[in-house]
Amino acid sequence: MIVDKQLKDKIHSLIPGGAHTYSRGDDQFPENAPAVLIRGKGAYVWGSDGARHLDYGMGLRSVTIGYAQKEIDAAAIEEIKKGNNLTKASMTELMAAEKLLTLFPGMDMVKFATNGSTVTTAAVKLARAYTGRKLIVRCADHPFFSYDDWFIGDTVMNRGIPKEVSRLTKNFRFNDIDSLKKVFTDYKDEIACVITEPTTHIQPNKGFLQDVEELTHANGALLISDEVSCCFRVDFATYKRYDFHPDMVTIGKGIANGYAVDALLGIRDFMDLGGIRKKRERVFLISTTFGATMSSLGAMMATIDYFRQHDVLAYLWKYNEQLMKQGNKIAEELGIGNAFYFEGFPGRLNFVTKDSEGNHSPEFRTLFLQEMVKQKILFPWITNSYAHKEKELDMTLKAIHTTLEIYKKALSKGITKYLEGPAVKPVFRKYN
C-alpha cells in the first residue's frame, strides 16, 4: 500500500503544486492531514489514510447541500443521458439561463463558464470595451479575483506578468470610500471598472456599497460585484441583500453543489457587447467548449430547486450562528478568548489564531488544524453544508474543546512542544 508521503511525492511530481488549485496544496494543511482525498458523502470525506473526516472545506466552498447528494446527482445524470455537450446551444442552457436570472433582479443576460476567473475577467473585458478605458480598480482587502494577469500582476506572486500589465490595476480599501475617491481623482477618466466582493466575513459599513456605486457611476466607470464566494451562502444575490446595484455580477462555487458552473450576469447594454446580432465592432467574450455542459447546468437547476424547497440559506446561517456562539464560549471558558475566536456573521465565518503576544500566528493556526485532524475533522476554513446537522455540530464543538485545551498549553509552554510539522503558508507569497 502506498503511504501518504509517497502519494504526496508522486502527485507533486506529476502536477505543479500537487493540486489544481493552490488552496488545496499541502502548504495549506497540517502535516497530519490526508495526502489526498478519495471520496465524499454528505458532510464527510475519506482520505488516503483510510479515515473518515468531517469536512469544513466542502470543495473550496462549492458544496452547499452535501457531497454526492442524490437529487442533485440524479439531475446531472439525466442531462448526461441527453448527450451532455451538443453541437449547438442546448435547451438545457436556455432553461438554466432563464431560471438563474430569476434570482438576480436587474440582470438581463448570463454567460456560463467553468471557473470564477473566467467570468471575472470577462466582466473586466466588457467594462473596458464599453468605456474605452484601461484601468481596473479592485478591492485590496479581498483575497482572490482571478488567475489572470490583471489580478495576479497586482499581487506579490507576480512573476511572469509584464510590469506594464500590472500597472493597469489600482487598489482601494474596503469600507474606506476616501481611498476609492483618491483613485478616481488620481486617474480621472481612466478607470473602466471597480470590482469588489460585497462582503467577506467583514460586512460593508452602512451606506458604503451605495457610495461605491454612486462614485463609480459618477465617474463613468462600471461596477462589478464579485459574488463567486458568497452567493448561495450569504444570499442568492448578495447585492440585493445589501441594496446596491452593480452593472455586472460574477457567481459560482455553491450554485451547483460542487459541479463546475460559474456565471457572469449583467445588464443588457453591457452584456450584449458580446453578442452577434448588432452591426458594430465585436467583443470576443467568453467562448468555451465546456461552459454550458448540460450535466453541470442540470445540477445547478436542481440545486436552486433544493434551496427553495428546504430553505437551505436559513439553515446554513442557523448552523453557523451556533458554531460561532458555542465555539467562542469554549474559548472564553478556557481563558483564551483573546487568542482564539470566531469572527464574522452567520453568512461568512472566520477563525482567528494568535500567539501569547497577541500576534496573528500561522504556527498556532497550524496547531489548531493539526489537533482538529486528530479529532477527524478537516477545518481549513469554515464552510458548512445542509448535510451538517446537530450531530456534526456536537462533534465539532467537542473537537474544538479538546483542541483548544492543547492550544492553551502551547500558549503557556511554547508551541514547538506541540506543533508536529511546518506551519501553513499564505497562498500569495513571493517565494516557496
FIVO-619546 format. One record per residue (C-alpha): residue number from 1; chain; x, y, z. Coordinates in steps of 0.5 Angstrom, whole numbers, plus 2048, in hexadecimal, padded with zeros to 3 digits. Last residue first. Layout:
<recs>
pos;unit;c1;c2;c3
NUM;A;X;Y;Z
...
</recs>
This chain:
<recs>
pos;unit;c1;c2;c3
432;A;810;83A;7FD
431;A;812;841;7FB
430;A;80E;847;7FA
429;A;808;845;7FE
428;A;800;845;7FC
427;A;7FE;83E;7FE
426;A;7FF;840;805
425;A;803;83B;809
424;A;802;835;80E
423;A;807;834;813
422;A;80B;82E;813
421;A;80A;828;816
420;A;809;825;81D
419;A;807;82B;821
418;A;806;829;829
417;A;80D;82B;82C
416;A;80F;830;827
415;A;809;834;829
414;A;80B;836;830
413;A;809;835;837
412;A;804;83A;838
411;A;801;83B;831
410;A;802;833;830
409;A;7FE;831;836
408;A;7F8;835;834
407;A;7F8;833;82D
406;A;7F8;82C;82F
405;A;7F2;82D;833
404;A;7F0;831;82D
403;A;7F0;82A;829
402;A;7EC;826;82E
401;A;7E6;82C;82E
400;A;7E6;82D;827
399;A;7E5;825;826
398;A;7DF;825;82B
397;A;7DD;82B;827
396;A;7DD;828;820
395;A;7DA;821;822
394;A;7D4;825;825
393;A;7D4;829;81F
392;A;7D4;822;81B
391;A;7CF;81F;81F
390;A;7CA;825;81E
389;A;7CB;825;816
388;A;7D0;827;811
387;A;7CD;824;80B
386;A;7CA;82B;809
385;A;7D1;82D;808
384;A;7D6;830;80D
383;A;7DC;834;80A
382;A;7E1;837;810
381;A;7E8;837;80E
380;A;7EE;831;80E
379;A;7EA;82D;813
378;A;7EA;826;811
377;A;7E8;822;817
376;A;7EA;81B;819
375;A;7EB;81D;820
374;A;7F3;81D;81E
373;A;7F1;821;818
372;A;7EF;826;81D
371;A;7F5;826;821
370;A;7F9;827;81B
369;A;7F4;82D;819
368;A;7F5;830;81F
367;A;7FD;82F;81F
366;A;7FD;832;818
365;A;7F9;838;81A
364;A;7FE;839;820
363;A;804;839;81B
362;A;801;83E;817
361;A;800;843;81C
360;A;7FD;849;81D
359;A;800;84D;822
358;A;7FD;84D;829
357;A;804;84C;82D
356;A;802;845;82F
355;A;800;843;828
354;A;7FA;845;824
353;A;7F5;841;820
352;A;7EF;844;81D
351;A;7E9;840;81A
350;A;7E5;842;814
349;A;7DD;842;813
348;A;7D9;844;80D
347;A;7D1;844;80D
346;A;7D1;843;814
345;A;7D5;849;816
344;A;7DC;84B;816
343;A;7E1;849;81C
342;A;7E3;842;81F
341;A;7E8;843;825
340;A;7EF;840;827
339;A;7F4;844;82B
338;A;7F0;849;82E
337;A;7EA;844;830
336;A;7F0;840;834
335;A;7ED;83F;83B
334;A;7EB;838;83A
333;A;7E3;83B;83B
332;A;7E5;840;835
331;A;7E7;83B;830
330;A;7E1;837;831
329;A;7DC;83D;831
328;A;7DF;83F;82B
327;A;7DE;838;828
326;A;7D7;838;82A
325;A;7D5;83F;827
324;A;7D9;83E;821
323;A;7D6;836;820
322;A;7CF;838;822
321;A;7CF;83E;81D
320;A;7D2;83A;817
319;A;7CC;835;818
318;A;7C7;83A;818
317;A;7CA;83D;812
316;A;7CB;837;80E
315;A;7C3;835;80F
314;A;7C1;83C;80D
313;A;7C4;83B;806
312;A;7C2;834;806
311;A;7BB;836;806
310;A;7B9;82F;804
309;A;7B5;82F;7FE
308;A;7B8;836;7FB
307;A;7BF;833;7FC
306;A;7BD;82C;7F9
305;A;7BA;830;7F3
304;A;7C0;834;7F2
303;A;7C5;82E;7F3
302;A;7C1;82A;7EE
301;A;7C2;830;7E9
300;A;7C9;830;7EA
299;A;7CA;828;7EA
298;A;7C6;829;7E3
297;A;7CB;82E;7E1
296;A;7D1;82A;7E3
295;A;7CE;824;7DF
294;A;7CD;828;7D9
293;A;7D4;82B;7D8
292;A;7D3;832;7D7
291;A;7DA;835;7D7
290;A;7DD;82E;7D5
289;A;7DF;831;7CE
288;A;7E1;838;7D0
287;A;7E0;83E;7CD
286;A;7DF;844;7D2
285;A;7DF;84B;7CF
284;A;7E2;84D;7C8
283;A;7E0;854;7C7
282;A;7DD;856;7C0
281;A;7DD;85C;7BD
280;A;7D6;85E;7BB
279;A;7D0;85B;7B7
278;A;7CC;858;7BC
277;A;7CA;851;7BD
276;A;7D1;84D;7BF
275;A;7D1;84F;7C6
274;A;7D7;850;7CB
273;A;7D5;857;7CB
272;A;7CE;855;7CD
271;A;7D1;854;7D4
270;A;7D2;85B;7D5
269;A;7CB;85E;7D3
268;A;7C8;858;7D5
267;A;7C9;859;7DD
266;A;7CE;853;7DF
265;A;7CF;84C;7E2
264;A;7D5;849;7E1
263;A;7D5;841;7E3
262;A;7D9;83C;7E6
261;A;7D7;834;7E6
260;A;7DB;82E;7E7
259;A;7D7;82A;7EC
258;A;7D8;82A;7F3
257;A;7D1;82C;7F6
256;A;7CF;830;7EF
255;A;7CF;837;7F2
254;A;7D4;836;7F7
253;A;7DA;838;7F3
252;A;7D8;83D;7EE
251;A;7D6;844;7ED
250;A;7D8;84A;7EA
249;A;7D4;850;7EA
248;A;7D3;856;7E5
247;A;7D1;85D;7E5
246;A;7D0;85D;7EC
245;A;7CA;860;7F0
244;A;7CA;861;7F8
243;A;7C5;85E;7FD
242;A;7CA;85A;801
241;A;7C5;854;801
240;A;7C4;855;7F9
239;A;7CC;855;7F8
238;A;7CC;84F;7FB
237;A;7C8;84B;7F6
236;A;7C7;844;7F8
235;A;7C8;846;800
234;A;7CE;846;804
233;A;7D0;83E;803
232;A;7CC;83D;7FC
231;A;7D1;843;7F9
230;A;7D7;845;7FE
229;A;7DD;842;7FA
228;A;7DB;844;7F3
227;A;7D8;84A;7F5
226;A;7DC;84F;7F1
225;A;7D8;855;7F0
224;A;7DB;859;7EA
223;A;7D9;861;7EA
222;A;7DA;864;7E3
221;A;7DE;86B;7E2
220;A;7DB;872;7E0
219;A;7DE;876;7E6
218;A;7D7;877;7E9
217;A;7D6;86F;7E8
216;A;7DC;86D;7ED
215;A;7DA;873;7F2
214;A;7D3;871;7F2
213;A;7D4;869;7F3
212;A;7DA;86A;7F8
211;A;7D5;86E;7FC
210;A;7D0;869;7FC
209;A;7D5;864;7FE
208;A;7D7;868;804
207;A;7D0;86A;806
206;A;7D0;866;80D
205;A;7D7;863;80D
204;A;7D8;85D;809
203;A;7D9;856;80C
202;A;7DF;853;80E
201;A;7DF;84C;80E
200;A;7DF;84D;806
199;A;7DA;852;803
198;A;7D8;856;7FD
197;A;7DE;853;7FA
196;A;7E2;858;7F6
195;A;7E3;85A;7EE
194;A;7E3;862;7EC
193;A;7E3;863;7E5
192;A;7E6;867;7DF
191;A;7EA;86C;7E2
190;A;7EE;871;7DE
189;A;7E9;877;7DE
188;A;7ED;87A;7E4
187;A;7F3;875;7E7
186;A;7F5;879;7ED
185;A;7EE;87B;7EF
184;A;7EB;875;7EE
183;A;7F0;871;7F2
182;A;7EF;876;7F7
181;A;7E8;875;7F8
180;A;7E9;86E;7F8
179;A;7ED;86F;7FF
178;A;7E8;874;801
177;A;7E3;86F;801
176;A;7E6;86A;806
175;A;7E2;865;808
174;A;7E6;860;804
173;A;7ED;863;801
172;A;7EE;866;7FA
171;A;7F3;863;7F5
170;A;7F6;864;7EE
169;A;7F7;85F;7E8
168;A;7FA;862;7E2
167;A;801;862;7E5
166;A;801;85A;7E5
165;A;800;85A;7DD
164;A;806;85F;7DC
163;A;80A;85B;7E1
162;A;809;854;7DD
161;A;807;84E;7E1
160;A;80B;848;7E1
159;A;80D;849;7E9
158;A;807;84D;7EC
157;A;806;849;7F3
156;A;807;84F;7F7
155;A;800;851;7F4
154;A;7FE;856;7EF
153;A;800;852;7E9
152;A;7FC;84C;7EB
151;A;7F6;851;7EA
150;A;7F6;854;7E3
149;A;7FA;84E;7E1
148;A;7F5;848;7E2
147;A;7F4;844;7E8
146;A;7EE;847;7EA
145;A;7EB;84B;7F0
144;A;7EE;849;7F6
143;A;7EF;84B;7FD
142;A;7EB;852;7FE
141;A;7EE;857;802
140;A;7F2;85A;7FC
139;A;7EB;85C;7F9
138;A;7EC;85D;7F1
137;A;7ED;862;7ED
136;A;7EE;861;7E6
135;A;7F1;866;7E1
134;A;7F0;865;7D9
133;A;7EB;86A;7D7
132;A;7E6;869;7D0
131;A;7E0;869;7D5
130;A;7DC;863;7D2
129;A;7E2;85F;7D0
128;A;7E6;860;7D6
127;A;7E0;85E;7DA
126;A;7DF;858;7D6
125;A;7E6;856;7D7
124;A;7E5;857;7DE
123;A;7DF;853;7DE
122;A;7E2;84D;7DA
121;A;7E8;84D;7DF
120;A;7E3;84C;7E5
119;A;7E0;846;7E1
118;A;7E6;843;7DF
117;A;7E9;843;7E6
116;A;7E3;840;7E9
115;A;7E3;83A;7E6
114;A;7DF;835;7E1
113;A;7DC;83A;7DD
112;A;7D4;83D;7DC
111;A;7D2;843;7D8
110;A;7CC;847;7DB
109;A;7C7;84C;7D9
108;A;7C2;851;7DC
107;A;7C5;853;7E3
106;A;7C0;858;7E7
105;A;7BE;852;7EC
104;A;7C2;84C;7EC
103;A;7BF;846;7EF
102;A;7BA;846;7E8
101;A;7C0;846;7E4
100;A;7C2;83F;7E6
99;A;7BC;83C;7E4
98;A;7BC;83F;7DD
97;A;7C4;83E;7DC
96;A;7C3;836;7DE
95;A;7BD;836;7D9
94;A;7C1;838;7D3
93;A;7C7;834;7D6
92;A;7C2;82E;7D6
91;A;7BF;82F;7CF
90;A;7C6;82E;7CC
89;A;7CA;833;7C8
88;A;7CD;830;7C2
87;A;7D2;82A;7C1
86;A;7D0;826;7C8
85;A;7D3;825;7CF
84;A;7D0;821;7D4
83;A;7CD;81C;7CF
82;A;7C6;81B;7D1
81;A;7C8;816;7D6
80;A;7CD;81A;7D9
79;A;7C7;81F;7DB
78;A;7C3;81A;7DF
77;A;7CA;818;7E2
76;A;7CA;81F;7E5
75;A;7C3;81F;7E7
74;A;7C5;819;7EB
73;A;7CB;81C;7EE
72;A;7C7;822;7F1
71;A;7C1;81D;7F4
70;A;7C6;818;7F7
69;A;7CB;81D;7FA
68;A;7D2;81A;7F9
67;A;7D5;81F;7FE
66;A;7D1;824;801
65;A;7CC;82A;800
64;A;7D1;82F;7FF
63;A;7D7;82C;7FC
62;A;7DB;832;7F9
61;A;7DE;835;7FF
60;A;7E5;832;7FD
59;A;7E2;82B;7FC
58;A;7DF;82B;803
57;A;7E5;82E;807
56;A;7E1;82C;80D
55;A;7E2;825;80D
54;A;7E0;81F;812
53;A;7E6;81A;811
52;A;7E5;813;80F
51;A;7EC;80F;810
50;A;7EF;80B;80A
49;A;7F6;80F;80B
48;A;7F4;810;803
47;A;7EE;814;806
46;A;7E7;814;806
45;A;7E3;81A;806
44;A;7DD;81C;80A
43;A;7D7;821;80A
42;A;7D2;81C;806
41;A;7D7;818;802
40;A;7DE;819;800
39;A;7E3;815;7FC
38;A;7EB;813;7FC
37;A;7EE;819;7FF
36;A;7F6;81A;7FE
35;A;7FB;81A;803
34;A;7F7;81A;809
33;A;7F8;820;80E
32;A;7FE;81E;813
31;A;803;823;811
30;A;7FE;829;811
29;A;7FA;82C;80B
28;A;7FB;832;807
27;A;802;830;805
26;A;800;829;802
25;A;7FC;82D;7FD
24;A;7F5;82D;7FC
23;A;7F4;835;7FC
22;A;7F9;835;7F7
21;A;7F4;832;7F2
20;A;7F6;82C;7ED
19;A;7FA;828;7F2
18;A;801;826;7F4
17;A;804;82D;7F3
16;A;805;82B;7EB
15;A;802;824;7EA
14;A;806;81E;7E8
13;A;80C;81E;7ED
12;A;808;821;7F2
11;A;803;81C;7F2
10;A;808;817;7F3
9;A;80C;81A;7F9
8;A;805;81B;7FC
7;A;803;814;7FB
6;A;80A;811;7FD
5;A;809;815;804
4;A;802;812;805
3;A;804;80B;804
2;A;803;807;7FE
1;A;800;800;800
</recs>
